[in-house]
Structure formats: C-alpha cells, structure tokens
Amino acid sequence: MQITVTVDDVAKLAPDMRTSYRQAILAGRPTLDAAGISTSALRVAHFFAQVMQECGALTLFTENMNYSAEGLMKTWPSRFPDLASTTGFAHDPRAIGDKVYGERMGNEQTGDGYLFRGRGMLQTTGRDAYTALGKTLGHDLTKTPDDAFSAGWSLKLACAVWSAAGCNAAADQDDVKAVTRAINGGLIGLAGRTDWLRKAKAVWS
C-alpha cells in the first residue's frame, strides 16, 4: 500500500516550511514512490524525521557557518582547541567552511569547503557528495550547488541520499540509530531525531 504524502501532512511537522520545499513536496509523489519511501508509513516517518532534524523543519537552506569563537570551540574542538585558534575565523563563514571542510570529502580547491557546505533537506556536504549524487540525478550539482534546496531538486536529492545510504532497510526495522548513522555518519542530534520520529509516526500512523 502506497502512502500519499501531502503538504498538509508535512505542515503538521513543519508549519513554517520554505516555499521551495513546499513546492517540492507538492510535486513529490513520483520521487517518493521511486525511492520506495512511500511503500510504508514507517519509511515515510523515518525519512521526514531525518529531514526535520537536518534542515530545521524545512526552514533552512544552507548550513549556518557563522560561528562565534566560543561556538567554534564547542562545535569543532579538535580544530579550534582554544581561543587563540579561532583568530581570523570567528564570524567569517567562508574561512570557517574552508577550515572545517577543506581537504576532505573531495574538497580540494580553495573555497570548496564553503562552496560545498551542507545544503537542502538532508544537508548534502562535500564536493564528492555533490558530484556523486549529481551523477545519480543526471544533474551537475557542482555547477549549481544551490539547486540542492530548489523546488525542482531538493526532494529528489534527499531521496537520492536516502537510497544511496540504504535507509529503507533500517527504517523497516524501526532503527533510528541505524538511519541516523547512515544519514549523518554518526549519532549527532539523535535525541532530536528520535523526537521527530515520534511526531512523524503520529502523522503517518
């Protein structure tokens, strides 16, 4: 049985969702069907729980890279171990992006760290991810990375991330930790994701 995901359903979790995300969901049934997400209410609930956590309940387009010195030390203690190490970085999003994401995740050119910061429903991050997922979608996201949060591509990209990570199987087991690891690479924000899952299950029960 296919689950029909409506904008009204999603709005119960994300009343302030951005217009482009709303438009993506309005036209999103074929995308959710193709990814196998709409096959069950449990898959839909897990998918949107992760989306809500990653992009602030569909209100955030890009990762916020504007940190104070204290915020840098708290968020990336290994890269900013003390106040002195934050000099020249605090409240400079481009410098921060290149510092924390540069020379990894395929970010090799100067400026890649900031350019390929997190975007979209599942906050796709890094040149490698933009390249690989762009190939999957047949759309070069490295040339137009802001398409990651556009009406035409945001849901398609999120579903491609979900599928590439094999999340349907983990969702079928109702394993929020496994889904979180697949999406996030760790368990950052697990409490929030668990709470979103509870709310999403109430919508799609």
C-alpha positions as CSV (number, residue, x, y, z in Angstrom):
1,M,0.0,0.0,0.0
2,Q,1.4,3.3,-1.1
3,I,1.3,6.2,1.4
4,T,0.3,9.5,-0.2
5,V,2.4,12.3,1.4
6,T,0.6,15.7,1.3
7,V,1.8,19.1,2.0
8,D,-0.8,19.3,4.8
9,D,0.7,16.2,6.4
10,V,4.2,17.6,6.3
11,A,3.0,21.0,7.5
12,K,1.9,19.3,10.8
13,L,5.6,18.9,11.5
14,A,6.9,21.9,9.6
15,P,4.3,24.8,9.7
16,D,7.0,27.3,8.6
17,M,8.5,25.3,5.7
18,R,10.1,27.4,2.9
19,T,8.3,27.9,-0.3
20,S,10.7,25.8,-2.5
21,Y,10.4,22.9,-0.1
22,R,6.6,23.2,-0.1
23,Q,6.6,23.1,-3.9
24,A,9.0,20.1,-4.0
25,I,6.6,18.1,-1.7
26,L,3.6,19.2,-3.7
27,A,5.1,17.5,-6.8
28,G,7.0,14.9,-4.9
29,R,4.8,11.7,-5.0
30,P,6.7,10.2,-8.0
31,T,10.0,10.8,-6.3
32,L,9.0,9.3,-3.0
33,D,7.4,6.3,-4.9
34,A,10.6,5.8,-7.0
35,A,12.7,5.7,-3.9
36,G,10.5,3.2,-2.2
37,I,9.9,5.6,0.7
38,S,6.1,5.8,0.3
39,T,5.8,2.0,0.5
40,S,5.1,2.2,4.2
41,A,4.2,4.7,6.9
42,L,7.2,3.7,8.8
43,R,9.6,4.6,6.0
44,V,7.8,7.9,5.5
45,A,8.1,8.7,9.2
46,H,11.8,7.9,9.4
47,F,12.5,9.9,6.2
48,F,10.8,13.0,7.4
49,A,12.2,12.7,10.9
50,Q,15.7,12.9,9.5
51,V,14.7,15.8,7.1
52,M,13.2,17.8,10.0
53,Q,16.3,17.4,12.1
54,E,18.7,18.2,9.3
55,C,17.1,21.4,7.9
56,G,15.3,22.9,10.9
57,A,11.9,21.6,10.0
58,L,12.3,22.7,6.3
59,T,13.3,26.2,7.2
60,L,17.0,26.1,6.5
61,F,18.5,26.0,3.0
62,T,22.2,26.0,3.9
63,E,24.4,25.1,6.8
64,N,25.0,28.1,9.1
65,M,28.7,28.7,9.1
66,N,28.6,31.9,11.1
67,Y,30.1,31.0,14.5
68,S,31.5,32.9,17.4
69,A,34.8,32.0,18.9
70,E,33.0,30.1,21.6
71,G,30.8,28.4,19.1
72,L,33.8,27.2,17.1
73,M,35.4,25.7,20.1
74,K,32.2,23.9,21.1
75,T,31.3,22.6,17.6
76,W,34.8,21.7,16.3
77,P,37.0,21.3,19.4
78,S,39.7,19.4,17.5
79,R,40.1,22.2,15.0
80,F,39.6,25.0,17.4
81,P,41.0,23.8,20.7
82,D,41.5,27.2,22.3
83,L,40.6,30.9,21.8
84,A,43.8,31.7,20.0
85,S,43.0,29.1,17.3
86,T,39.8,31.0,16.4
87,T,41.6,34.1,15.4
88,G,40.6,35.1,11.9
89,F,37.8,32.6,11.8
90,A,35.1,33.8,14.2
91,H,32.1,35.2,12.2
92,D,33.8,34.5,8.9
93,P,31.7,31.8,7.2
94,R,33.9,31.3,4.2
95,A,37.0,30.9,6.3
96,I,35.3,28.6,8.7
97,G,33.9,26.5,5.8
98,D,37.3,26.1,4.3
99,K,38.9,25.3,7.7
100,V,36.5,22.6,8.8
101,Y,35.7,21.0,5.4
102,G,38.7,21.8,3.3
103,E,41.0,19.0,2.1
104,R,38.4,16.3,2.8
105,M,35.2,15.0,1.3
106,G,36.6,15.8,-2.1
107,N,37.1,19.5,-1.2
108,E,40.5,20.1,-2.8
109,Q,40.3,23.6,-4.4
110,T,40.5,26.8,-2.3
111,G,36.9,27.7,-1.4
112,D,35.5,24.2,-1.8
113,G,34.9,23.9,1.9
114,Y,32.5,26.8,2.0
115,L,31.0,26.2,-1.5
116,F,30.1,22.6,-0.8
117,R,28.8,23.2,2.8
118,G,25.6,21.5,3.8
119,R,22.5,22.2,1.7
120,G,19.0,21.0,1.2
121,M,16.6,18.7,3.1
122,L,19.4,16.4,4.2
123,Q,22.2,18.9,4.2
124,T,24.4,17.3,1.5
125,T,28.0,18.3,2.2
126,G,31.3,18.0,0.3
127,R,32.3,18.1,-3.4
128,D,32.3,14.2,-3.5
129,A,28.7,14.0,-2.4
130,Y,27.6,16.8,-4.8
131,T,29.4,15.1,-7.6
132,A,28.2,11.5,-6.9
133,L,24.6,12.5,-6.3
134,G,24.6,14.8,-9.3
135,K,25.6,11.9,-11.4
136,T,22.8,9.8,-9.9
137,L,20.3,12.5,-10.7
138,G,21.7,13.4,-14.1
139,H,22.2,17.0,-13.0
140,D,25.6,18.5,-12.3
141,L,25.2,19.9,-8.7
142,T,28.8,21.0,-8.6
143,K,28.0,23.8,-11.1
144,T,24.8,24.9,-9.4
145,P,25.0,23.7,-5.7
146,D,22.1,25.9,-4.6
147,D,19.9,23.6,-6.7
148,A,20.1,21.3,-3.6
149,F,17.4,23.4,-2.0
150,S,15.4,24.3,-5.1
151,A,11.8,23.2,-5.7
152,G,12.9,21.1,-8.6
153,W,15.8,19.2,-7.0
154,S,15.6,19.3,-3.2
155,L,13.3,16.3,-2.7
156,K,15.0,14.4,-5.5
157,L,18.4,14.9,-3.9
158,A,17.1,14.0,-0.4
159,C,15.7,10.8,-1.8
160,A,18.9,10.0,-3.6
161,V,20.8,10.5,-0.4
162,W,18.4,8.2,1.4
163,S,18.6,5.5,-1.3
164,A,22.4,5.6,-1.6
165,A,22.7,5.1,2.2
166,G,20.3,2.1,2.1
167,C,18.0,3.7,4.7
168,N,14.8,1.9,3.7
169,A,16.1,-1.3,5.3
170,A,16.9,0.4,8.5
171,A,13.6,2.2,8.6
172,D,11.8,-1.1,8.1
173,Q,13.5,-2.3,11.3
174,D,12.4,0.9,13.0
175,D,16.1,1.5,13.9
176,V,16.5,5.3,14.3
177,K,20.2,4.8,15.3
178,A,21.0,3.0,12.1
179,V,19.1,5.5,10.0
180,T,20.9,8.4,11.7
181,R,24.3,6.8,11.2
182,A,23.5,6.3,7.5
183,I,22.5,9.9,7.0
184,N,24.8,11.7,9.5
185,G,27.8,9.5,9.7
186,G,27.4,9.3,13.5
187,L,24.7,9.9,16.1
188,I,24.7,13.7,16.2
189,G,21.3,15.0,17.1
190,L,19.9,11.6,17.9
191,A,17.6,12.9,20.7
192,G,16.1,15.4,18.2
193,R,15.8,12.8,15.5
194,T,14.1,10.4,17.9
195,D,11.6,13.1,19.0
196,W,10.9,14.0,15.3
197,L,10.3,10.3,14.6
198,R,7.7,10.2,17.4
199,K,5.9,13.2,15.9
200,A,6.1,11.8,12.4
201,K,4.7,8.5,13.4
202,A,1.7,10.4,14.8
203,V,1.2,11.9,11.4
204,W,1.7,8.7,9.4
205,S,0.4,6.0,11.6
